[in-house]
Amino acid sequence: MVRGASEESEASEGSAALIVVVGSLNADLVSRVAHLPAPGETVPALAFDTYCGGKGGNQACAAAKLGGRVALVGCVGDDEAGRMLTESLRAAGADISAMDVVSGVPSGTALVTVDAAGQNQIIVVPGANQALTPDRLARHRDLLAAASVVLLQLEVPLETVRAAARMARAAGARVILDPAPAPPHPLPADLLALLADVDYLTPNETELASIAAGVSSPAIADRAHAMLQRGAGSVIVTMGEAGADLIGRERTHHWPALPTHVVDTTAAGDTFNAALAVALASGATIEEAGTFACAAASISVSRAGAQASMPTLAEVRAILPAPR
């Protein structure tokens, strides 16, 4: 993370502290279209591909490719998709010893449609991800206890996410929660209680609007402050080409987006969150971590796919803006 240090040194710094991801793994079935279909409309696909995805798998893969020491707690089915998902993470360098293979259910699947501008629509079929219960998570309590940063999302049962946050907080780890997919209304009580154990809540604008649905003001700052009042330590709102905003109790910060040609926005948020975790685990300030995360996300949207689009540490270093 420090300019002027060797790449090997930076990767070593990122590996010094453990990042644990608790989350989902999905096989992404991706159709590319000229435009996203309106309700009732049928559109022809221009291309079709299968990628490794799922928010948990994506974040673990991205963190590993960025030089982080990362382990994933998750579930796949005993099927070809599960083997593909496992191998992708192993190849990226993630610790998969806490990934469980569940018999009798298929691996998670995501049906993704991407238009010519890189925008997407996604339908997720949970499959084996639903098997990641609090009891199953408890088998990996020692792993969570060793973590410096714990990354969470909402594609596995909410009670499991809350249990993971509690374990992480009790062990002194920093907790990053990506509240995606956006939760239903009214907000579940477990989600509201979960915020008290979250150091960094990282919604995009749509997710922030969803979790702050009771806030009358449409302003991002007002919605973010409502999350602070509900217990979150800080809120980082990702805004695509508008960059990202940090809104905390004592400080705010804006990170501009880096110019890029958008091909596919799938997993941009996962890449951002993973890069944020890697930077924080390596000792960066939150301002430095956000700069690193924006750079990583800008590379990911310039390429197709989820895990296939995620950058290496060397690629991110090459485009990091010079320090002021």
C-alpha positions as CSV (number, residue, x, y, z in Angstrom):
1,M,0.0,0.0,0.0
2,V,2.9,2.4,0.6
3,R,4.3,4.0,-2.6
4,G,8.0,3.2,-3.1
5,A,7.8,-0.1,-1.3
6,S,8.4,-3.3,-3.4
7,E,5.3,-5.2,-4.5
8,E,6.5,-8.2,-2.6
9,S,6.8,-6.2,0.6
10,E,3.3,-4.8,0.1
11,A,1.8,-8.2,-0.5
12,S,3.5,-9.4,2.7
13,E,2.0,-6.5,4.6
14,G,-1.4,-7.4,3.3
15,S,-0.9,-11.1,4.3
16,A,0.1,-10.2,7.9
17,A,-3.4,-9.9,9.2
18,L,-6.2,-12.4,8.5
19,I,-9.3,-11.4,6.6
20,V,-12.3,-13.7,7.0
21,V,-15.2,-13.5,4.6
22,V,-18.5,-15.1,5.7
23,G,-20.9,-15.3,2.7
24,S,-22.3,-16.8,-0.4
25,L,-20.9,-18.6,-3.5
26,N,-22.8,-18.7,-6.8
27,A,-22.3,-19.9,-10.3
28,D,-23.1,-16.8,-12.4
29,L,-25.0,-17.5,-15.6
30,V,-24.4,-14.3,-17.6
31,S,-26.4,-13.1,-20.7
32,R,-25.3,-10.1,-22.6
33,V,-28.0,-8.0,-24.3
34,A,-28.2,-4.7,-26.1
35,H,-30.7,-3.4,-23.5
36,L,-32.2,-4.8,-20.3
37,P,-35.7,-6.2,-20.9
38,A,-38.7,-4.2,-19.7
39,P,-41.5,-6.2,-17.8
40,G,-43.0,-8.6,-20.3
41,E,-40.3,-8.0,-22.9
42,T,-38.2,-10.7,-24.5
43,V,-34.7,-9.7,-25.8
44,P,-32.2,-11.8,-27.6
45,A,-28.8,-12.5,-25.9
46,L,-25.7,-11.4,-27.7
47,A,-23.5,-13.8,-25.7
48,F,-23.7,-16.2,-22.8
49,D,-21.0,-17.2,-20.3
50,T,-20.7,-18.9,-16.9
51,Y,-18.5,-17.3,-14.2
52,C,-17.7,-17.9,-10.6
53,G,-19.5,-15.5,-8.3
54,G,-21.5,-15.0,-5.2
55,K,-20.8,-12.0,-2.9
56,G,-18.8,-14.0,-0.4
57,G,-16.8,-15.8,-3.0
58,N,-16.2,-12.6,-5.0
59,Q,-14.9,-10.8,-1.9
60,A,-12.6,-13.6,-0.9
61,C,-11.3,-14.0,-4.5
62,A,-10.7,-10.2,-4.8
63,A,-8.9,-10.0,-1.5
64,A,-6.6,-12.9,-2.3
65,K,-5.7,-11.5,-5.7
66,L,-4.8,-8.2,-4.0
67,G,-2.3,-10.0,-1.8
68,G,-4.5,-10.4,1.3
69,R,-4.4,-13.4,3.6
70,V,-8.1,-14.4,3.4
71,A,-10.3,-17.3,4.4
72,L,-13.9,-17.9,3.4
73,V,-16.7,-19.5,5.4
74,G,-19.4,-20.7,3.1
75,C,-21.2,-23.6,1.5
76,V,-21.5,-25.2,-1.9
77,G,-23.4,-28.2,-3.2
78,D,-21.8,-31.5,-4.2
79,D,-22.0,-30.7,-7.9
80,E,-20.0,-29.4,-10.8
81,A,-20.8,-25.8,-9.9
82,G,-19.5,-26.3,-6.4
83,R,-16.3,-27.8,-7.6
84,M,-15.8,-24.9,-10.1
85,L,-16.4,-22.4,-7.3
86,T,-14.0,-24.1,-4.9
87,E,-11.2,-24.4,-7.5
88,S,-11.5,-20.7,-8.5
89,L,-10.9,-19.7,-4.9
90,R,-8.1,-22.2,-4.4
91,A,-6.4,-20.8,-7.6
92,A,-6.7,-17.2,-6.3
93,G,-4.9,-18.2,-3.1
94,A,-7.8,-18.1,-0.6
95,D,-8.0,-20.5,2.3
96,I,-11.0,-22.7,1.6
97,S,-10.7,-25.0,4.6
98,A,-13.9,-23.5,6.1
99,M,-15.9,-24.1,3.0
100,D,-18.4,-26.9,3.5
101,V,-19.8,-29.2,0.8
102,V,-23.5,-29.8,1.4
103,S,-25.1,-33.0,-0.1
104,G,-28.6,-33.0,-1.5
105,V,-28.8,-29.3,-2.5
106,P,-27.4,-27.5,-5.6
107,S,-24.8,-24.8,-5.3
108,G,-26.1,-21.2,-5.4
109,T,-26.8,-19.7,-8.8
110,A,-27.2,-16.2,-10.1
111,L,-28.9,-15.3,-13.3
112,V,-27.2,-12.1,-14.6
113,T,-28.2,-9.9,-17.5
114,V,-25.8,-7.2,-18.6
115,D,-26.6,-4.5,-21.1
116,A,-24.3,-2.6,-23.6
117,A,-23.6,0.1,-20.9
118,G,-22.4,-2.5,-18.4
119,Q,-25.5,-2.2,-16.2
120,N,-27.0,-5.4,-14.9
121,Q,-30.0,-7.2,-13.4
122,I,-29.5,-10.2,-11.2
123,I,-31.7,-13.0,-9.8
124,V,-30.1,-15.1,-7.1
125,V,-31.1,-18.7,-6.4
126,P,-29.6,-19.4,-2.9
127,G,-29.2,-23.1,-3.0
128,A,-26.5,-24.3,-0.6
129,N,-25.9,-20.8,0.7
130,Q,-29.0,-21.3,2.9
131,A,-27.2,-24.1,4.7
132,L,-24.8,-21.6,6.2
133,T,-26.6,-21.5,9.6
134,P,-25.4,-20.1,12.9
135,D,-24.7,-23.7,14.1
136,R,-22.5,-24.4,11.0
137,L,-20.8,-21.0,11.5
138,A,-20.0,-21.9,15.1
139,R,-17.7,-24.7,13.9
140,H,-15.4,-22.0,12.6
141,R,-15.4,-19.8,15.7
142,D,-11.6,-20.1,16.1
143,L,-11.1,-18.8,12.5
144,L,-13.3,-15.7,13.2
145,A,-11.5,-15.2,16.5
146,A,-8.2,-14.9,14.6
147,A,-9.4,-12.3,12.1
148,S,-8.3,-8.7,11.8
149,V,-11.2,-7.8,9.4
150,V,-14.4,-9.7,8.8
151,L,-16.4,-9.1,5.6
152,L,-20.1,-9.8,5.6
153,Q,-23.0,-9.5,3.1
154,L,-26.7,-10.5,3.0
155,E,-26.8,-13.5,0.6
156,V,-26.7,-16.0,3.5
157,P,-29.2,-16.2,6.3
158,L,-29.5,-13.0,8.3
159,E,-29.2,-14.8,11.6
160,T,-25.8,-16.1,10.5
161,V,-24.6,-12.7,9.4
162,R,-25.6,-11.3,12.9
163,A,-23.8,-14.2,14.6
164,A,-20.7,-13.6,12.6
165,A,-20.7,-9.9,13.4
166,R,-21.0,-10.7,17.1
167,M,-18.1,-13.2,17.1
168,A,-16.0,-10.8,15.2
169,R,-16.7,-7.9,17.5
170,A,-16.1,-10.0,20.6
171,A,-12.7,-10.9,19.1
172,G,-11.8,-7.3,18.4
173,A,-12.0,-7.6,14.6
174,R,-13.2,-4.7,12.4
175,V,-16.5,-5.6,10.7
176,I,-17.4,-4.5,7.2
177,L,-21.0,-5.1,6.1
178,D,-22.1,-4.8,2.5
179,P,-25.9,-4.7,2.8
180,A,-26.6,-6.4,-0.5
181,P,-28.8,-7.6,-1.8
182,A,-31.0,-4.8,-0.4
183,P,-33.1,-6.1,2.5
184,P,-36.9,-6.3,2.4
185,H,-39.3,-3.9,4.1
186,P,-39.9,-3.4,6.9
187,L,-36.3,-4.0,7.8
188,P,-35.8,-7.2,9.8
189,A,-35.1,-6.6,13.5
190,D,-31.9,-8.7,13.2
191,L,-30.6,-6.3,10.6
192,L,-31.2,-3.3,12.8
193,A,-29.6,-5.0,15.8
194,L,-26.6,-6.1,13.5
195,L,-25.7,-2.5,12.8
196,A,-24.3,-2.0,16.3
197,D,-21.6,-4.5,15.5
198,V,-20.6,-2.9,12.2
199,D,-17.6,-0.7,11.8
200,Y,-18.1,0.1,8.2
201,L,-21.5,-0.1,6.4
202,T,-20.9,0.0,2.7
203,P,-24.1,0.4,0.7
204,N,-24.5,1.7,-2.8
205,E,-27.0,4.4,-3.4
206,T,-29.9,2.0,-4.0
207,E,-29.1,-0.1,-1.0
208,L,-28.8,3.0,1.2
209,A,-32.2,4.2,0.1
210,S,-33.6,0.8,0.9
211,I,-32.2,0.5,4.4
212,A,-33.0,4.1,5.2
213,A,-36.5,3.9,3.7
214,G,-38.0,5.6,6.8
215,V,-35.9,8.7,6.3
216,S,-37.8,11.5,4.7
217,S,-34.8,13.3,3.2
218,P,-33.4,11.9,0.0
219,A,-30.0,13.3,0.7
220,I,-27.2,10.7,1.0
221,A,-25.7,12.4,4.1
222,D,-29.1,12.4,5.9
223,R,-29.7,8.7,5.1
224,A,-26.2,7.8,6.2
225,H,-26.6,9.7,9.4
226,A,-29.7,7.6,10.1
227,M,-27.6,4.5,9.9
228,L,-25.1,6.1,12.3
229,Q,-27.9,6.7,14.7
230,R,-28.9,3.1,14.5
231,G,-25.4,2.0,15.5
232,A,-23.2,1.7,12.5
233,G,-19.6,3.0,13.1
234,S,-19.2,4.7,9.7
235,V,-21.0,4.6,6.4
236,I,-19.2,4.4,3.0
237,V,-21.6,5.0,0.1
238,T,-20.4,3.8,-3.3
239,M,-21.8,5.8,-6.2
240,G,-20.3,4.4,-9.4
241,E,-18.8,7.1,-11.6
242,A,-19.4,9.6,-8.8
243,G,-16.9,7.9,-6.5
244,A,-17.6,7.1,-2.9
245,D,-18.4,9.1,0.3
246,L,-17.3,8.3,3.9
247,I,-19.8,9.6,6.4
248,G,-18.8,9.1,10.1
249,R,-19.6,10.7,13.4
250,E,-16.5,12.8,13.4
251,R,-15.3,13.0,9.8
252,T,-16.4,12.8,6.2
253,H,-14.3,12.2,3.1
254,H,-15.0,11.9,-0.7
255,W,-13.1,9.6,-3.0
256,P,-13.4,10.4,-6.7
257,A,-13.8,7.6,-9.2
258,L,-11.0,6.9,-11.5
259,P,-11.8,7.4,-15.2
260,T,-12.5,4.0,-16.9
261,H,-14.4,2.4,-19.7
262,V,-17.3,0.5,-18.2
263,V,-17.8,-3.0,-19.6
264,D,-19.6,-4.8,-16.7
265,T,-20.4,-3.5,-13.2
266,T,-20.9,-7.0,-11.8
267,A,-18.9,-7.4,-8.6
268,A,-17.6,-3.9,-8.6
269,G,-18.9,-3.5,-5.0
270,D,-17.4,-6.8,-4.0
271,T,-14.0,-5.7,-5.3
272,F,-14.4,-2.3,-3.5
273,N,-15.1,-4.1,-0.2
274,A,-12.4,-6.6,-0.6
275,A,-9.8,-3.9,-1.4
276,L,-11.0,-1.9,1.5
277,A,-10.4,-4.9,3.8
278,V,-7.0,-5.7,2.4
279,A,-5.9,-2.1,2.9
280,L,-7.2,-1.8,6.4
281,A,-5.6,-5.2,7.3
282,S,-2.3,-3.9,6.1
283,G,-2.4,-0.9,8.4
284,A,-3.7,1.8,6.0
285,T,-5.9,4.7,7.2
286,I,-9.5,4.7,6.1
287,E,-8.7,7.5,3.6
288,E,-5.9,5.4,2.1
289,A,-8.0,2.3,2.1
290,G,-10.8,4.1,0.2
291,T,-8.4,5.3,-2.5
292,F,-7.1,1.8,-2.9
293,A,-10.6,0.4,-3.1
294,C,-11.8,2.9,-5.7
295,A,-8.8,2.0,-7.9
296,A,-9.5,-1.7,-7.6
297,A,-13.2,-1.2,-8.5
298,S,-12.3,0.9,-11.5
299,I,-10.3,-1.9,-13.0
300,S,-13.0,-4.5,-12.2
301,V,-15.7,-2.6,-14.2
302,S,-13.5,-2.4,-17.2
303,R,-13.6,-6.2,-17.7
304,A,-16.3,-8.8,-18.0
305,G,-17.4,-11.2,-15.3
306,A,-17.2,-11.2,-11.5
307,Q,-14.1,-13.0,-10.3
308,A,-12.5,-12.9,-13.7
309,S,-12.6,-9.1,-13.7
310,M,-10.8,-8.6,-10.4
311,P,-7.4,-7.0,-10.4
312,T,-4.1,-8.0,-8.9
313,L,-2.1,-5.9,-6.5
314,A,0.3,-4.9,-9.2
315,E,-2.5,-3.7,-11.4
316,V,-4.0,-1.5,-8.7
317,R,-0.6,-0.1,-7.7
318,A,0.0,0.9,-11.3
319,I,-3.0,3.3,-11.4
320,L,-3.1,4.6,-7.8
321,P,-3.0,8.4,-7.8
322,A,0.1,10.0,-6.6
323,P,-0.1,11.1,-2.9
324,R,-0.6,14.8,-2.3
